[in-house]
Amino acid sequence: RSFGTTDGDRVYVSFLYQPGANYGSYGGIQFGGYPNQVFVGSPLGYYLYGFRVGRYGFTFSNVPETPGVTVFLVLEIQSLPATNQTAYRLFVGPTPGGLQPNYPNADTIVAGSPLPAALTLLNDGGVTTDEIRIGTTWASVTPTPACPGDLNHDRTVDLSDLATLLTHFGVANGA
């Protein structure tokens, strides 16, 4: 699926990843094609979250996959034009709505490799990907979780929310 080019020097991609009970250790998202493709998820034969750049450039986190457990993954891809390089940083399980962690779980820098403009889902082997987001900032791909009952959207359920509810209690529409 093409998502066009991005303005600026970086793109962020986030998604939910879940290996099934009988997964075959292969699945995730791929950008580009051979020989410069970037694959994010679980490369074939490995049971750690990571990514592969090109055919042999494996980079892994120290976070093992657990069948049936969904994990939030965020990949930052940054163009470094002064050196004609691209930096890849993978964050495993960051807090949605939180700040970007200071250090990724896995990272590498490679020569060339322009920012991606399309992605391919690779869910062979019993994995599931969902909630794919693409953006140019950390905040654009790490949404703040919903807070049920927070009627004034201040991320807290408190007396002001109760006051709003009571003020509009029984109102059929327009509240």
Protein Blocks (a to p, Z undefined) as FASTA:
>chain_A
ZZbjaedjbdcddddddddfkbghiacddedjdfkbccehjdehiacdcddehjllccdd
fbdcdehiacdddddddddfknopacddddehiaehiacdfbdfbdcddeejiadfbdcd
dfehhiacehiacdfbfklmmccdddehianonopacfklmmmmmmmgoiaghZZ
